[in-house]
Each structure stands twice: as C-alpha cells, then as structure tokens.
C-alpha cells in the first residue's frame, strides 16, 4: 500500500475508527509502542546513558573477562536513535563515544584484524558525514580531531584515511 492509498483509506474512517486502529497497532507492534513511549516521554539522557553503558561493556566488560568488541552494538543503538528521532547532538555523542571507547581498548591491546580498523574507520566516516549534514561540525570538531590524533599516535594501518575524512571539514 502506498502512502497515498493509506491517506485515502484514513480519510474514509471516522475519528473513533482511527483511534481503534492506532491502539491495535500499539498493542501488536513493539516498534509502535516504543515510538509512542519516546514521543510522549523523551528521556534522551537516559537512552544515551544506557547506550554508552552497553557500548562500554563491549570493550571493558563488568561481568565477563573477555571483551566482545562488537561494533554492531553501537550501530543498533544509533539506528534506534535515528528511527526515534533523537536529537542529532545526542546521536553524534553516542557515535563518537563508540569510537573513543574502541580507541581506549586498542591503546591497551593490539588487535590483528584489519576488519576491526576498517570498521572503526567506517564509523568515523559516518559520524563526520552526520555532523556535516546536521550542522554540528563546530560542536564536535575537537573530539573528531582528538580521535584522528589518537589513531595517528597508535599508528593504525589506516590512519591516513582518517585524516582524509577530516579534510571534509576544510572544504
């Protein structure tokens, strides 16, 4: 069904029928429930804290001895935040936090997988593009530069690609 068809369908319903359909959607689909809970009670600080705790736990676990190093955990939270319409400032904060935690981990332990470094580079590219699109360059430039400097200091194999991504700010 297209959006146009949906509009026509809804136009033929009265207010009570629309309310019943929305309530049915709310009961049936957890995504709808999550969305409305966020819309009416936007506790962004709590969501950000929860995301940062989970991301940090991927690299520095509190309960187990072994780090999982899953970037996908951060990506799930970021995607969830984008779907909910969380403030872009909070989204960038979480994106940068995920990279910063990964950098803290690699400062202590050497990782031999090129895919790990490429994954972090992809995350960095995403956050830079997101900052540019949302006009948040000024607010986060210091943290972005700090990430590039740390990557250079740790001599990552793809460190020069981080610098190339940062050059987007100068153009």
N, C-alpha and C positions, 0 to 999 in steps of 0.2 A: 504494500500500500504506500502510495506516495504521500508526501506532506499535504499536497493539495487535496487528495482524496480524504485524508484524515480531517482536514478543515471542513470540508463539505459534510462529512459524517457528523462531526461535532456540532455543526450549525443546525442540524436537524434534531438534535437532542435538547431536552429542556434541562434546566439547572440541576434538578434532582437526579436525573439520569447520568449527567456528567459526574456529579459527586459520587454516585454509586460506583461508577467505573473507576474513578480515581482511588476510592477506598479498596476496591478489588485489586487494583494494581499494587497498592501499598501493601496489602496482605500477601499477595502472591510473589512479588519480586523483591528480593532483599536490596537490590540496587536502588529501586524507587524509594524504599524505606530509608536507606542511608542518605540519599539525596535530600529528602524532605527533612530528615533529622538535622542535616547540616544547614539547610536553608533557614530553619526556624531556630536553631541553636548552634550558630557557627563558632565553635570552640577551636579556632585555628591554633592557638598557642598549645592546647592540649594535643592536637593532632601532630603538630611539629615536634613536641617533646617525645611523643610516642614513637614517631618515625625515627628520630635521632637515636633513641634508646635501642631500637631494633637494629638499625644500621651499625651502630657501635658494637652491638653484641655479635655481629657477623665477624668482626675482626678481633675484638677483645671480649670473648665470651665470659660471662659471670658463672655459669653453671658447668660448662664442659671445659676440657683442657685444650681442645683443638678448634682453631678458627676455621670458619667455613668459606670466607672470602667471596660470598655471593653478591655480585653487583645487582643481581635481579631483585633482591630485597629492596634496595633503594629505588630501583626502577618501578616496582609495583606501587610504592608509596607516591612517587612523583606522578605516575599515571593517574592514580586515585585522586590526588590533589587537583590535577588538571581537569578531570571529569567533574569533580565537585565545584570547581570554580574558586578554589582557594586563592587568596591574594598572591599575585606574582612574586612579591617580595619574599613571602614565606616559602614559595616553591623554589626560588633561587637559593635561599638559605639552606634548604634541605639538600639540594643538588650539590652545592659547594661543600656542605658538611660531609657528604658521602665520599667525595674526592679527598678531602682533608684527612679523614679517618684512614683511608687507603694509604695515603702518604705517610701517616704516622706508623702504620703497620710495616710498610716497606723500609722505613728508616731503621727498624729493628731487625727485620728478617728479609733475606734475599729471596726473591721469587724468580724461578727459572722459566716460567711460561710467558712467551711473547704475547699470548692471547690476553693475559691479565693486563699488561701495559696498554695494549691496543684498546681494551675495554674501557680503561680509565681515560684514555685519550678521547674515545667516543663520547664519554660522559662530559668531558671538558668542552668538547666542541658543541654539545647540546646546550650546556649552560651558557656558553658565550653567545650562541645564537639566540637563546631565550632572553638573555639580558638586552641584546640589541633590539629585538622585536618589541620588548616591553619597556624600553627606555630606562633600564636600570643599570646602565654602564657605570655611571658616576658612583652609585651606592656600593657597588661590588668590585670596582676595579682594583682596589688594594688587595682584596682576598684573591682575586684572579692572578694578579702579579705574584703574590706570595706562593701560590700553587706552582706557577711556572718556575720561580726561583728554586723552590724545593725540588722540583723534578730535575732541574739542572744540577743542583747540588748532589742529588742522589745518582746522577749520571744514568738516567733511564735511557734505554736504547732508542726510544722515540722522542727524546727531549726536544729536539729541534722542531718537531711537528707541533709541539705545544706553543713554541714561540711563534710559529707561522699562524696559528689560530689566533693568538693575541694581537697579531698585526691587523686584524679586522677592526680593532678599535682606533687605529691610527689613520684609517682611510675615511 
